């Protein structure tokens, strides 16, 4: 329902005003999404579905989709015509009639605008944070997230994107020699390239303990850390050849208190940043959004009971990481 004319207040809730607010918001903090999916790896689909063929083309595997523990049948021989429905991230805030009345009574345009900006910014950040969690989950090979149905029941949808390559286990001690360190990374890189083919930009993502052991070992060598490695914006380059970053990122799923690591403390994951996959955005089920596949869309309407204004933000992201080009090494740390 359209917002009635609330004097000074109403002009901040037109769709044009909301769109202006969204375009002027500061960039959200989404480190893994930005790393894996820069602008040229984000694909907006003119459909509420993403075809299995599109996902398979990116990940190298037919996705396994489950809803509430039940498998959704996907026939690999007919994947061109099979579709995966992308469930929306949808969040909202509510301004009660009293909140609106108080703001109008103050009569200060800046205060009203700041309140609207704050609420839309809050929703955009929640959508961005959830998309970041999905990207962190996706690097494990499986996405699991809640969805809502029109009857309010909802459930959990799981999409298995594939399994990473398993490379030979290794050992990294706090007193490892330079030869041992170089041997670990060279063997891993050689094995990785043999399994995935050519890699334009292979990057080693180190779990917390592995990373700490590496820094400790390098710092203890004759000449110190700077003789063998150089710091970069994302981590370090070892011996001018191996691009390394600490991957201590974690995520917590809605309704859970379990903290999961993107890369386990005793693991190394290798991924080719030249071909990490794609972040799909499906079309929104909203006529006011022109059914467009927007990374974020916000709108408002008047509620009758309780009386007030509801602000809703939504998006339909699906991160499809090329798991066939991700490799895992289990490291014995001493």
C-alpha positions as CSV (number, residue, x, y, z in Angstrom):
1,X,0.0,0.0,0.0
2,X,1.3,3.5,-0.9
3,X,2.4,5.8,1.9
4,X,-0.1,8.5,2.5
5,X,0.8,12.2,2.5
6,X,2.5,12.7,5.9
7,X,3.7,16.2,5.0
8,X,7.5,16.6,5.1
9,X,7.9,12.9,6.0
10,X,6.3,11.4,2.8
11,X,8.8,12.6,0.3
12,X,11.5,10.5,1.9
13,X,9.6,7.3,1.2
14,X,9.0,7.6,-2.6
15,X,10.7,4.9,-4.6
16,X,13.0,7.5,-6.2
17,X,14.1,8.7,-2.8
18,X,14.8,5.2,-1.5
19,X,16.8,4.4,-4.7
20,X,18.9,7.6,-4.1
21,X,19.6,6.6,-0.5
22,X,20.7,3.1,-1.6
23,X,23.0,4.5,-4.3
24,X,24.7,6.8,-1.8
25,X,25.3,4.3,1.0
26,X,28.9,3.5,1.8
27,X,30.2,0.2,0.5
28,X,29.5,-2.7,2.9
29,X,32.3,-4.8,4.4
30,X,32.2,-8.1,2.5
31,X,35.8,-9.3,2.3
32,X,35.4,-12.9,0.9
33,X,32.6,-11.8,-1.6
34,X,34.8,-9.0,-2.9
35,X,37.8,-11.4,-3.2
36,X,36.1,-14.2,-5.0
37,X,33.5,-12.2,-6.9
38,X,34.6,-8.8,-8.2
39,X,32.3,-7.0,-10.5
40,X,33.2,-9.1,-13.6
41,X,32.2,-12.4,-11.7
42,X,28.7,-11.2,-10.8
43,X,25.9,-12.2,-13.1
44,X,22.4,-10.8,-13.0
45,X,19.8,-13.3,-14.3
46,X,16.5,-12.1,-15.8
47,X,14.7,-15.0,-14.1
48,X,13.9,-16.1,-10.5
49,X,15.8,-19.3,-11.3
50,X,19.3,-20.3,-12.2
51,X,19.7,-23.2,-14.5
52,X,21.5,-26.3,-13.4
53,X,23.6,-26.0,-16.6
54,X,24.8,-22.5,-15.5
55,X,25.8,-23.8,-12.1
56,X,27.4,-26.9,-13.5
57,X,29.3,-24.8,-16.0
58,X,30.8,-22.8,-13.2
59,X,31.3,-25.4,-10.5
60,X,32.1,-28.4,-12.6
61,X,29.4,-30.5,-10.9
62,X,25.7,-31.0,-11.0
63,X,24.4,-29.3,-7.7
64,X,22.5,-31.5,-5.2
65,X,19.6,-29.6,-3.9
66,X,17.7,-30.5,-0.7
67,X,14.8,-28.8,1.1
68,X,14.1,-29.9,4.7
69,X,16.2,-33.0,4.2
70,X,14.4,-34.1,1.0
71,X,16.4,-34.3,-2.2
72,X,15.1,-32.3,-5.2
73,X,15.5,-34.5,-8.2
74,X,18.0,-33.3,-10.8
75,X,18.6,-35.4,-13.9
76,X,22.2,-34.7,-15.1
77,X,21.2,-35.7,-18.6
78,X,18.6,-33.0,-18.7
79,X,20.5,-30.3,-16.8
80,X,20.0,-27.8,-19.5
81,X,16.3,-27.6,-18.7
82,X,16.5,-28.0,-14.9
83,X,16.2,-25.0,-12.8
84,X,17.2,-24.1,-9.2
85,X,14.9,-21.6,-7.5
86,X,16.9,-19.0,-5.6
87,X,15.2,-18.1,-2.3
88,X,15.3,-14.4,-1.4
89,X,17.1,-12.7,1.5
90,X,14.3,-10.6,2.9
91,X,14.6,-8.3,5.9
92,X,12.4,-5.5,7.2
93,X,12.1,-2.7,9.8
94,X,9.0,-1.1,11.1
95,X,8.3,2.6,12.1
96,X,5.2,2.8,14.2
97,X,2.6,5.5,13.8
98,X,4.1,7.1,17.0
99,X,7.6,7.1,15.5
100,X,6.3,8.8,12.4
101,X,4.2,11.3,14.5
102,X,7.2,12.2,16.7
103,X,9.4,12.8,13.6
104,X,6.9,15.0,12.0
105,X,6.4,16.9,15.2
106,X,10.1,17.7,15.4
107,X,9.7,19.2,12.0
108,X,13.4,18.9,11.1
109,X,14.0,17.6,7.6
110,X,17.5,16.5,8.4
111,X,16.3,14.3,11.4
112,X,13.6,12.7,9.2
113,X,16.0,12.0,6.4
114,X,18.7,10.6,8.8
115,X,16.1,8.2,10.2
116,X,15.1,6.9,6.8
117,X,18.7,6.7,5.7
118,X,19.6,4.8,8.9
119,X,16.8,2.2,8.5
120,X,17.5,1.5,4.8
121,X,21.3,1.4,5.5
122,X,20.6,-1.1,8.2
123,X,18.6,-3.4,5.9
124,X,21.2,-3.1,3.1
125,X,23.9,-4.1,5.6
126,X,21.9,-7.1,6.8
127,X,21.4,-8.3,3.2
128,X,25.1,-7.7,2.4
129,X,26.2,-9.6,5.6
130,X,24.0,-12.5,4.7
131,X,25.4,-12.7,1.2
132,X,28.9,-12.7,2.7
133,X,27.9,-15.6,4.9
134,X,26.6,-17.5,1.8
135,X,29.9,-16.9,0.1
136,X,31.8,-18.2,3.1
137,X,29.6,-21.2,3.3
138,X,30.0,-21.8,-0.4
139,X,33.7,-22.2,0.0
140,X,33.0,-25.3,2.0
141,X,31.2,-26.8,-0.9
142,X,27.7,-26.5,0.5
143,X,25.2,-23.7,1.1
144,X,22.5,-24.2,3.7
145,X,20.1,-21.4,4.5
146,X,16.5,-20.9,5.8
147,X,13.7,-20.0,3.5
148,X,10.1,-18.8,4.1
149,X,6.9,-19.9,2.4
150,X,3.7,-18.0,2.1
151,X,2.1,-20.0,4.8
152,X,4.9,-19.0,7.2
153,X,6.3,-22.5,7.7
154,X,9.5,-22.3,5.8
155,X,12.5,-24.6,6.2
156,X,16.1,-25.0,5.1
157,X,17.4,-25.3,1.6
158,X,20.8,-27.0,1.0
159,X,22.7,-26.8,-2.3
160,X,25.8,-28.9,-2.6
161,X,28.2,-27.3,-5.1
162,X,30.7,-30.1,-5.2
163,X,33.7,-31.4,-3.3
164,X,37.2,-29.9,-3.4
165,X,40.3,-31.7,-4.6
166,X,42.2,-33.5,-1.9
167,X,46.0,-33.0,-2.0
168,X,48.8,-34.8,-0.2
169,X,48.9,-34.1,3.6
170,X,51.9,-32.0,4.8
171,X,53.7,-30.9,7.9
172,X,54.6,-27.3,9.0
173,X,56.4,-26.7,12.2
174,X,57.3,-23.5,13.9
175,X,61.0,-24.4,13.3
176,X,60.6,-25.7,9.7
177,X,63.6,-24.9,7.5
178,X,63.3,-22.8,4.4
179,X,63.8,-25.9,2.2
180,X,60.9,-27.6,4.1
181,X,58.7,-24.6,3.7
182,X,59.4,-24.2,0.0
183,X,59.0,-27.9,-0.5
184,X,55.5,-27.9,1.0
185,X,54.3,-25.1,-1.2
186,X,56.0,-26.2,-4.4
187,X,54.7,-29.7,-4.0
188,X,51.2,-28.4,-3.3
189,X,51.2,-26.1,-6.3
190,X,52.5,-28.8,-8.7
191,X,49.9,-31.2,-7.5
192,X,47.1,-28.6,-7.7
193,X,48.0,-27.7,-11.3
194,X,48.1,-31.4,-12.2
195,X,44.6,-31.9,-10.9
196,X,42.9,-28.7,-12.1
197,X,44.9,-27.8,-15.2
198,X,46.4,-24.4,-15.8
199,X,45.6,-21.8,-13.0
200,X,45.9,-18.1,-13.7
201,X,46.2,-16.9,-10.1
202,X,46.4,-19.7,-7.6
203,X,46.2,-18.5,-4.0
204,X,47.0,-20.4,-0.8
205,X,44.4,-19.7,1.9
206,X,45.9,-20.7,5.3
207,X,44.0,-21.7,8.4
208,X,44.9,-19.8,11.6
209,X,47.3,-22.3,13.1
210,X,49.0,-23.0,9.8
211,X,49.5,-19.3,9.1
212,X,50.9,-18.6,12.5
213,X,53.4,-21.5,12.1
214,X,54.5,-20.2,8.8
215,X,55.1,-16.6,10.1
216,X,56.9,-18.0,13.2
217,X,59.1,-20.3,11.0
218,X,60.0,-17.5,8.5
219,X,60.8,-15.0,11.3
220,X,63.2,-17.5,12.9
221,X,65.3,-18.0,9.7
222,X,68.6,-16.3,9.2
223,X,67.8,-12.9,7.7
224,X,64.3,-12.9,9.2
225,X,60.9,-12.8,7.6
226,X,61.6,-9.9,5.1
227,X,64.4,-11.8,3.5
228,X,62.0,-14.4,2.1
229,X,58.5,-12.8,2.0
230,X,56.9,-9.5,1.2
231,X,53.7,-8.2,2.6
232,X,50.8,-7.4,0.2
233,X,47.3,-5.9,0.6
234,X,45.8,-9.4,1.0
235,X,48.6,-11.3,2.7
236,X,52.1,-12.1,1.6
237,X,54.1,-13.4,-1.4
238,X,56.7,-16.1,-0.4
239,X,59.9,-16.4,-2.3
240,X,58.4,-14.3,-5.1
241,X,56.2,-17.3,-6.2
242,X,53.6,-18.3,-3.7
243,X,50.7,-16.0,-3.0
244,X,49.5,-16.6,0.6
245,X,46.7,-15.2,2.7
246,X,45.4,-15.8,6.2
247,X,41.9,-17.1,6.1
248,X,40.6,-16.8,9.6
249,X,37.1,-15.9,8.5
250,X,34.2,-17.6,10.2
251,X,30.4,-17.7,9.9
252,X,27.4,-18.5,12.0
253,X,24.1,-19.8,10.4
254,X,20.8,-18.3,11.4
255,X,19.3,-20.0,14.4
256,X,22.6,-21.6,15.3
257,X,25.4,-20.6,17.8
258,X,28.0,-22.8,16.1
259,X,31.0,-20.9,14.7
260,X,32.3,-22.5,11.5
261,X,35.6,-21.7,9.8
262,X,36.0,-21.0,6.1
263,X,39.3,-22.8,6.3
264,X,40.0,-25.1,9.3
265,X,42.9,-24.1,11.6
266,X,45.0,-27.1,10.3
267,X,44.2,-26.7,6.6
268,X,45.3,-25.0,3.5
269,X,42.8,-24.3,0.7
270,X,44.1,-23.4,-2.8
271,X,41.8,-21.5,-5.2
272,X,42.3,-20.0,-8.6
273,X,41.2,-16.3,-8.3
274,X,41.3,-16.1,-12.1
275,X,38.4,-18.5,-12.2
276,X,36.8,-18.8,-8.8
277,X,33.2,-19.1,-10.0
278,X,30.3,-16.7,-10.2
279,X,27.9,-14.9,-8.0
280,X,24.4,-15.1,-9.5
281,X,21.6,-12.7,-8.7
282,X,18.2,-13.9,-9.6
283,X,15.2,-11.7,-10.5
284,X,13.2,-10.4,-7.6
285,X,9.5,-11.3,-7.2
286,X,8.6,-7.7,-6.9
287,X,6.8,-5.5,-9.6
288,X,8.1,-2.3,-8.0
289,X,11.6,-3.7,-8.6
290,X,10.6,-4.3,-12.2
291,X,11.4,-8.0,-11.5
292,X,15.0,-7.1,-11.8
293,X,18.0,-9.1,-10.4
294,X,19.2,-6.4,-8.1
295,X,22.0,-6.9,-5.5
296,X,19.8,-4.9,-3.1
297,X,16.3,-3.5,-3.4
298,X,14.3,-1.6,-0.8
299,X,10.7,-0.3,-0.7
300,X,8.2,0.9,1.8
301,X,4.5,0.7,2.4
302,X,1.9,1.6,5.0
303,X,0.7,-1.0,7.5
304,X,-2.8,-0.8,9.1
305,X,-2.5,-3.0,12.2
306,X,-0.4,-2.0,13.9
307,X,-0.3,1.4,12.2
308,X,3.0,2.5,10.8
309,X,5.5,2.2,7.9
310,X,7.3,-1.0,6.9
311,X,10.6,-0.9,5.1
312,X,11.7,-4.0,3.3
313,X,15.0,-4.9,1.8
314,X,15.8,-7.9,-0.4
315,X,18.0,-9.7,-2.8
316,X,18.4,-13.2,-4.4
317,X,22.1,-14.1,-4.4
318,X,23.5,-17.6,-5.2
319,X,27.3,-17.9,-5.0
320,X,28.5,-20.7,-7.2
321,X,32.2,-21.4,-6.4
322,X,34.1,-23.6,-8.8
323,X,34.8,-26.4,-6.3
324,X,36.5,-28.5,-8.9
325,X,39.2,-25.8,-8.8
326,X,39.5,-25.7,-5.0
327,X,41.9,-28.0,-3.3
328,X,42.4,-28.9,0.4
329,X,45.6,-29.9,2.2
330,X,45.5,-31.2,5.8
331,X,48.5,-30.0,7.6
332,X,50.1,-31.5,10.7
333,X,51.1,-28.5,12.8
334,X,53.8,-28.7,15.5
